Amino acid sequence: MGCPTDCTGGAHGHQPARGRCRDCGAGPAGLMLAHRLSRQGISTIAVDTRTRHEIETTHRAGILESGSVDMLVRGGVSDRILRDGYEHHGVELRYGGHGHRIDFTEHVGSSVWLYPQTDVFIDLADARERDGGDVRFGVTDTEVLDPYTERPAIRFIDDAGEEWTVRAKIVVGADGSRSMCRNLIPAETVTRYFHEYPFAWFGILCEAPMSAPELIYAHSDRGFALISQRTDSVQRMYFQCDPNENPDDWSEDRIWSELQARVAGDGFALTTGPVFEKVVLKFRSFVQEPMRHGRLVLAGDAAHTVPPTGAKGLNLALSDVRILSDVLARFLESGDERILATYEPTALRRVWRSQNFSYWMTQMLHLAPGGDPFAVKRQLGELETVTGTRQGQAYLANAYTGWPREEGL
């Protein structure tokens, strides 16, 4: 067994380490937390059971709110998003065969950026390597010890087969939707809120130019479709399907025919190309409360997940990290345990607001099983209200871009 000594410094130079935090999870949330803490002279160790290659080759969504972009660029991670990303100043809601653009800049003076989550991870992993951060990928036999004491620890075996036990002042479970850490909070204190939707998304990656400059959310009598982008030559698209759908049952011709049918009208046509990935994504909403017990803290998907309709998942995880890094810095500076208690209520305010927005977008755009004609007409009335009034457009723009004008979120 071994235990690394506290490291110094970060992007601001060599400063005495003020404490040590341990991240379970070295995805974007865990690495962003480690980065932000290191810039305040706080030593961290991040571990993940996945290899770096596994994480950076797992395709995920890629819409970032302006606040998330600021964390990357102004926070000293990387400015690559400004060169390789695509700034979107609006989004299109499509129904009845016609597109209706919501202008974010006009209504809230903000925007979002198309930038794949894999690139966010690569930027963060490179930044931790650049700054001498301690990140261990590909570990096994991970175990959290004494999580409710003042000196919690984690035990693991690294990718070279060496066993480590690391003591810390805080253990942060940023270990994703299948979190081990969330189960360490005593069951008698936990409430889990869960909603499973009766449909899923059939997602594809294809080799093709962009079909549109911004995202298109389409409501149709065949179900929902999302026309998204990835790069100039690779695109991501989705359509609503049964949760038990088998991707292998769908040929390329059938996929393109279905997608085109769901966005048909006013001459709009998709740009097609070879499909090289097919996947079915089930829809769930989940929140665990509390997000902290003693010196064990949860962040990101370990504490909550949202359906992808509102593009909130990664942004919500980064919001947790922004709040948590400030709380941990103040706690480690003062030693006042009461400061830790401020994290959860602040984080949960955005969590539940994001859950509501994601649910609202989902129910407005997807067809419920059973084909209730009243439900469809009601949806169309709701879409008319959103696209046909300044108030409706402003609500969607404000929520989609991350409530940029509202303090405390």
Disulfide bonds with the S-S distance in Angstrom:
none
